[in-house]
């Protein structure tokens, strides 16, 4: 039994996902059309020659552009003795009775309207227009583009500045509430940190991201630092990641591998507080300040050696490979313009190809920004001086610890063993 799959999508839409769905549904061959139904005409000729037993569709609307046209073509396929099947979420439905056909026909206006809306959104993506809906907080819409709103953009910028200074999401959320009276949840703050719009980019529902479309609130270096901190904080409990103490979430017991808990102790009628790092499983406590001093000394001793032995050649090769691919994409973009001018490619094809290349280049550039900073040796030289740490607050120390340190293993009567990220 020969089952043929058919899908129609306008030229601005992708057909790869539709091909996969038809193939998974059991289609032996697949025909796809864009704009004009040229392959449909070939398919209909094969049906008249009794070469096709089943026609598999993803939507009944793929058969035409209006309800009347689709109804006429349903009758034509029925007269040709070809079974019409539609792939649904529940499975595959066949036009076996009148009730099924009537239900399909009742859904056609919605499907046609949905396709028309999808075409409009896809064309807007190709033209690098902002997606529909409300703009992100901090921006306002100026025709088809986002532009910063002076008042709300200042709140967003203050939020980022606070997070970049102390590396604490909860602290940044509380700071915005105290300073501007802007109340938001921690989840909203986390979305702000990863929001593409604040970096000058547009992120669409198809997963593509286009860079430098509108004015950014964050610089690329700041965005890369935020991404590094968020990635490293995933291994730390949420409350520890935003705790005010610099060693919170980083110190582990060498014996039982349990994270040490920070305990604050006060004496009655005395203002002085005592901090301890406690391992509940092994039953010991370490003085927090003494342990912090040991960690700082160990960082000052180990970090320069670690940076000196850091294998920068491998990272340099990876950077060069990504940069080479970006240059190749730029060369293809230039050639597309020449092919369009020579009437070898039509405007729609060039526009779609340019959109996909821009999305690929954006992903490559994001990978390039995630590598360690080029000034790693200069930074290590600064933070390897003990007086530098003495002038910092606990929140500022936490920022630098999270930038370099993966974890700290410690035990009673044993010095800290520090694992760096590189």
Legacy VTK file of the C-alpha trace (Angstrom):
# vtk DataFile Version 3.0
C-alpha trace
ASCII
DATASET POLYDATA
POINTS 422 float
0.000 0.000 0.000
1.496 3.302 -1.117
0.902 6.096 1.408
1.936 9.575 0.223
2.410 12.465 2.628
1.687 16.008 1.538
2.261 19.351 3.285
1.817 22.920 2.107
3.509 25.799 3.846
4.221 29.334 2.593
7.815 30.014 1.620
8.537 31.870 4.844
7.917 28.788 6.962
10.111 25.746 7.528
9.036 22.296 6.380
11.619 20.143 8.180
9.420 19.430 11.197
6.450 18.625 8.930
8.528 16.120 6.980
9.493 14.342 10.184
5.878 14.138 11.378
4.687 12.703 8.070
7.502 10.185 7.991
6.801 9.088 11.554
3.119 8.679 10.642
4.047 6.107 7.983
4.298 8.116 4.759
6.235 6.208 2.081
6.924 9.357 0.043
6.549 13.000 0.990
5.607 15.952 -1.212
6.012 19.514 0.073
4.979 22.763 -1.569
5.746 26.399 -0.919
3.656 29.221 -2.376
2.473 27.407 -5.519
1.213 23.822 -5.378
3.456 22.468 -8.138
4.116 19.160 -6.399
0.412 18.822 -5.691
-0.282 18.801 -9.438
2.253 16.014 -9.896
0.699 14.155 -6.978
-2.779 14.444 -8.503
-1.529 13.036 -11.823
-0.152 9.987 -10.014
-3.493 9.544 -8.224
-5.338 9.464 -11.558
-2.998 6.677 -12.681
-3.997 4.559 -9.639
-0.501 4.800 -8.149
-1.606 6.102 -4.720
-3.696 4.332 -2.080
-3.592 6.857 0.782
-2.987 10.596 1.089
-1.586 11.606 4.493
-2.042 15.219 5.630
-1.062 17.187 8.708
-3.937 19.621 8.211
-6.897 19.454 5.901
-6.162 23.101 5.068
-3.072 21.943 3.129
-5.378 21.000 0.241
-6.388 24.584 -0.617
-6.766 28.232 0.294
-10.517 28.329 0.969
-13.224 26.096 2.394
-14.891 25.724 -1.013
-11.654 24.765 -2.743
-10.774 22.215 -0.061
-14.275 20.680 -0.207
-14.002 20.285 -3.976
-10.605 18.604 -3.724
-11.892 16.202 -1.044
-14.540 15.044 -3.509
-11.922 14.655 -6.252
-9.722 12.428 -4.059
-12.753 10.375 -3.037
-13.679 9.819 -6.702
-10.082 8.739 -7.379
-10.489 6.043 -4.655
-7.686 7.504 -2.503
-8.204 7.403 1.273
-7.642 10.750 2.997
-5.947 10.553 6.424
-5.139 13.396 8.807
-2.437 13.220 11.493
-3.809 14.465 14.840
-2.470 14.504 18.395
-4.580 11.434 19.176
-3.333 9.520 16.135
-4.355 9.173 12.492
-7.967 9.820 11.480
-9.442 8.648 8.191
-12.384 10.140 6.302
-14.440 7.015 6.782
-17.816 8.565 7.523
-19.748 11.794 7.024
-19.412 12.902 10.664
-15.615 12.900 10.446
-15.618 14.919 7.221
-18.086 17.450 8.668
-15.935 17.849 11.770
-12.871 18.404 9.606
-14.723 21.001 7.528
-15.875 22.837 10.678
-12.239 23.204 11.764
-11.105 24.592 8.409
-11.813 28.330 9.074
-9.686 28.181 12.216
-6.866 26.339 10.425
-6.865 28.788 7.513
-6.872 31.747 9.877
-4.085 30.215 11.939
-1.998 29.696 8.810
-2.586 33.293 7.736
-1.466 34.585 11.154
1.580 32.286 11.124
2.542 33.601 7.695
2.355 37.169 8.954
4.498 36.367 12.000
7.037 34.520 9.875
7.331 37.424 7.443
7.851 39.754 10.392
10.684 37.519 11.614
12.353 37.640 8.211
12.117 41.426 8.295
13.624 41.401 11.833
10.561 43.001 13.366
9.823 42.643 17.060
7.405 39.814 17.951
3.764 40.603 18.741
2.611 41.330 22.266
3.743 43.659 25.024
7.413 44.675 24.920
9.641 43.583 27.818
9.752 45.823 30.884
12.268 48.555 30.154
11.246 48.973 26.515
8.433 50.516 24.556
7.363 49.837 21.003
8.261 52.300 18.256
6.482 50.972 15.167
8.108 47.564 14.600
11.098 48.020 16.929
11.843 48.160 20.655
13.295 51.344 22.083
14.295 51.863 25.745
11.753 53.529 27.997
13.699 56.062 30.053
12.058 55.431 33.433
11.642 51.649 33.350
14.991 51.074 31.606
16.699 52.800 34.553
15.114 50.247 36.915
16.302 47.342 34.766
19.796 48.824 34.543
19.962 49.244 38.331
18.888 45.620 38.754
21.713 44.430 36.482
24.269 46.705 38.132
23.362 45.313 41.540
23.583 41.721 40.355
26.903 42.331 38.586
28.297 43.928 41.751
27.256 41.278 44.281
26.201 38.259 42.204
23.031 37.724 44.264
19.678 37.482 42.540
17.590 37.853 45.690
19.627 40.854 46.798
19.115 42.521 43.392
15.349 41.939 43.615
15.217 43.409 47.142
17.371 46.376 46.052
14.975 47.249 43.219
12.027 47.056 45.623
13.722 49.316 48.198
15.027 51.840 45.677
12.183 52.123 43.171
9.237 50.437 44.871
9.175 47.936 42.016
7.900 44.634 43.382
8.756 41.492 41.451
9.384 37.845 42.185
12.733 36.084 42.115
11.501 34.094 39.093
10.898 37.360 37.229
14.392 38.544 38.110
15.836 35.277 36.809
13.971 35.773 33.522
15.394 39.282 33.259
18.917 37.861 33.554
18.386 35.624 30.529
16.052 37.881 28.527
17.470 38.284 25.013
15.793 41.678 24.523
17.977 43.311 27.206
21.042 42.306 25.185
19.718 43.955 22.039
18.534 40.643 20.563
15.188 39.253 19.463
14.220 35.685 20.349
11.399 34.097 18.406
9.156 31.122 19.112
10.885 29.005 16.461
14.042 29.124 18.624
15.975 31.538 16.423
17.738 34.548 17.963
18.787 37.602 15.967
21.445 39.859 17.447
21.814 43.636 17.680
18.306 44.475 16.453
17.565 47.285 18.935
19.461 49.278 21.614
20.704 47.022 24.416
20.605 47.646 28.169
23.370 45.097 28.821
26.771 44.979 27.135
28.036 41.701 25.693
30.725 41.343 28.384
28.166 41.881 31.143
25.784 39.360 29.559
28.576 36.764 29.291
29.473 37.260 32.959
25.830 36.843 33.991
25.599 33.623 31.974
28.733 32.250 33.661
27.393 33.006 37.143
23.990 31.496 36.417
25.618 28.377 35.008
27.867 27.993 38.045
25.078 28.707 40.523
23.116 25.709 39.198
25.239 23.411 41.350
24.476 25.500 44.459
21.236 25.468 46.416
19.091 28.547 45.574
19.242 29.960 49.111
23.015 29.421 49.302
23.510 31.080 45.908
21.989 34.302 47.280
23.255 33.989 50.861
25.221 37.003 52.166
28.260 34.915 53.213
30.948 34.420 50.582
31.613 30.755 51.413
27.941 29.723 51.325
27.405 26.744 49.032
31.100 26.367 48.199
32.546 24.519 51.213
32.201 20.714 51.477
33.424 18.149 53.977
36.352 16.107 52.683
35.162 13.030 54.570
31.424 12.800 53.857
31.100 15.223 50.888
28.265 17.078 52.672
27.886 20.827 52.137
28.852 22.694 55.310
26.102 24.755 56.886
26.773 28.296 58.135
25.605 28.700 61.739
25.299 32.067 63.486
25.617 32.077 67.283
25.020 34.968 69.683
25.498 35.271 73.431
22.783 36.564 75.684
22.927 40.329 76.231
25.932 40.649 73.933
25.932 42.117 70.439
28.878 40.085 69.141
28.037 37.294 66.722
30.006 34.121 66.054
29.914 32.301 62.738
30.706 28.612 62.249
30.818 26.159 59.360
29.123 23.004 60.591
29.062 19.464 59.205
25.983 17.790 60.682
26.962 14.324 59.483
30.509 14.289 60.912
29.560 16.469 63.897
32.214 19.174 63.849
32.248 22.979 63.525
34.893 25.313 62.110
35.324 28.980 62.865
34.041 30.848 59.804
36.449 33.801 59.922
39.470 31.555 60.429
38.383 29.320 57.553
37.797 32.349 55.317
41.331 33.574 56.008
42.732 30.143 55.119
40.737 30.068 51.884
41.959 33.530 50.856
45.587 32.562 51.515
45.160 29.351 49.561
43.587 31.238 46.629
46.472 33.710 46.592
48.926 30.808 46.534
47.204 28.478 44.059
45.497 30.797 41.579
48.667 32.181 39.851
50.008 28.632 39.431
46.691 27.440 38.068
46.508 30.277 35.532
50.152 29.685 34.518
49.441 26.025 33.718
46.086 26.791 32.120
45.832 25.189 28.668
44.928 28.219 26.605
45.915 26.569 23.301
42.868 24.299 23.244
40.496 27.183 23.944
42.291 29.302 21.367
41.747 26.588 18.744
38.067 26.363 19.639
37.727 30.140 19.338
39.438 30.123 15.950
37.130 27.363 14.686
34.040 29.314 15.741
35.406 32.559 14.296
36.134 30.739 11.018
32.546 29.493 10.836
31.225 33.003 11.524
33.407 34.368 8.701
32.093 31.622 6.414
28.498 32.599 7.214
29.300 36.233 6.455
30.780 35.177 3.104
27.621 33.216 2.266
25.505 36.259 3.108
27.514 38.364 0.680
27.152 35.727 -2.042
23.374 35.616 -1.480
23.135 39.291 -2.311
25.044 38.705 -5.555
22.813 35.742 -6.493
19.719 37.857 -5.901
21.071 40.682 -8.041
21.781 38.164 -10.817
18.182 36.808 -10.586
19.492 33.337 -9.757
17.616 33.276 -6.424
14.275 34.931 -5.739
13.815 37.453 -2.939
11.865 35.085 -0.649
14.543 32.386 -0.809
17.301 34.898 -0.113
15.369 36.387 2.787
14.746 32.983 4.365
18.373 31.911 3.906
19.611 35.189 5.380
17.344 34.720 8.418
18.668 31.208 9.095
22.286 32.259 8.658
21.785 35.157 11.072
20.337 32.756 13.660
23.284 30.353 13.244
25.781 33.190 13.552
24.053 34.398 16.722
24.432 30.954 18.320
28.119 30.840 17.366
28.766 34.303 18.768
27.072 33.332 22.023
29.364 30.298 22.290
32.360 32.545 21.655
31.357 34.840 24.518
31.162 31.961 27.020
34.902 31.284 26.935
37.055 32.568 29.830
37.998 36.247 29.490
41.211 37.034 27.651
42.419 39.098 30.639
42.385 36.071 32.963
46.054 36.438 33.861
45.631 40.143 34.741
42.604 39.379 36.907
44.434 36.570 38.717
47.380 38.854 39.425
45.040 41.305 41.169
43.075 38.800 43.241
46.261 36.976 44.312
47.159 39.834 46.674
45.872 39.315 50.236
45.248 43.033 51.022
42.882 43.093 48.021
40.523 40.694 49.810
40.668 42.553 53.099
39.109 45.651 51.551
36.108 43.742 50.184
32.761 43.108 51.812
31.397 39.584 52.145
29.125 40.088 49.127
32.025 41.327 47.017
34.156 38.360 48.094
31.328 36.039 47.102
31.360 37.562 43.608
35.045 36.769 43.085
34.827 33.312 44.681
32.004 32.311 42.328
33.995 33.579 39.354
36.970 31.251 39.985
36.086 28.518 42.499
34.052 25.397 41.767
34.176 23.983 45.316
36.269 23.963 48.514
36.934 20.677 50.336
37.867 21.023 53.997
38.118 19.013 57.220
39.277 19.649 60.833
43.033 20.106 61.117
43.313 20.016 57.310
43.769 23.044 55.082
41.253 23.861 52.344
41.556 22.089 49.009
40.287 24.394 46.258
38.957 23.283 42.885
38.932 26.015 40.235
36.740 26.224 37.161
39.736 26.046 34.838
LINES 1 423
422 0 1 2 3 4 5 6 7 8 9 10 11 12 13 14 15 16 17 18 19 20 21 22 23 24 25 26 27 28 29 30 31 32 33 34 35 36 37 38 39 40 41 42 43 44 45 46 47 48 49 50 51 52 53 54 55 56 57 58 59 60 61 62 63 64 65 66 67 68 69 70 71 72 73 74 75 76 77 78 79 80 81 82 83 84 85 86 87 88 89 90 91 92 93 94 95 96 97 98 99 100 101 102 103 104 105 106 107 108 109 110 111 112 113 114 115 116 117 118 119 120 121 122 123 124 125 126 127 128 129 130 131 132 133 134 135 136 137 138 139 140 141 142 143 144 145 146 147 148 149 150 151 152 153 154 155 156 157 158 159 160 161 162 163 164 165 166 167 168 169 170 171 172 173 174 175 176 177 178 179 180 181 182 183 184 185 186 187 188 189 190 191 192 193 194 195 196 197 198 199 200 201 202 203 204 205 206 207 208 209 210 211 212 213 214 215 216 217 218 219 220 221 222 223 224 225 226 227 228 229 230 231 232 233 234 235 236 237 238 239 240 241 242 243 244 245 246 247 248 249 250 251 252 253 254 255 256 257 258 259 260 261 262 263 264 265 266 267 268 269 270 271 272 273 274 275 276 277 278 279 280 281 282 283 284 285 286 287 288 289 290 291 292 293 294 295 296 297 298 299 300 301 302 303 304 305 306 307 308 309 310 311 312 313 314 315 316 317 318 319 320 321 322 323 324 325 326 327 328 329 330 331 332 333 334 335 336 337 338 339 340 341 342 343 344 345 346 347 348 349 350 351 352 353 354 355 356 357 358 359 360 361 362 363 364 365 366 367 368 369 370 371 372 373 374 375 376 377 378 379 380 381 382 383 384 385 386 387 388 389 390 391 392 393 394 395 396 397 398 399 400 401 402 403 404 405 406 407 408 409 410 411 412 413 414 415 416 417 418 419 420 421
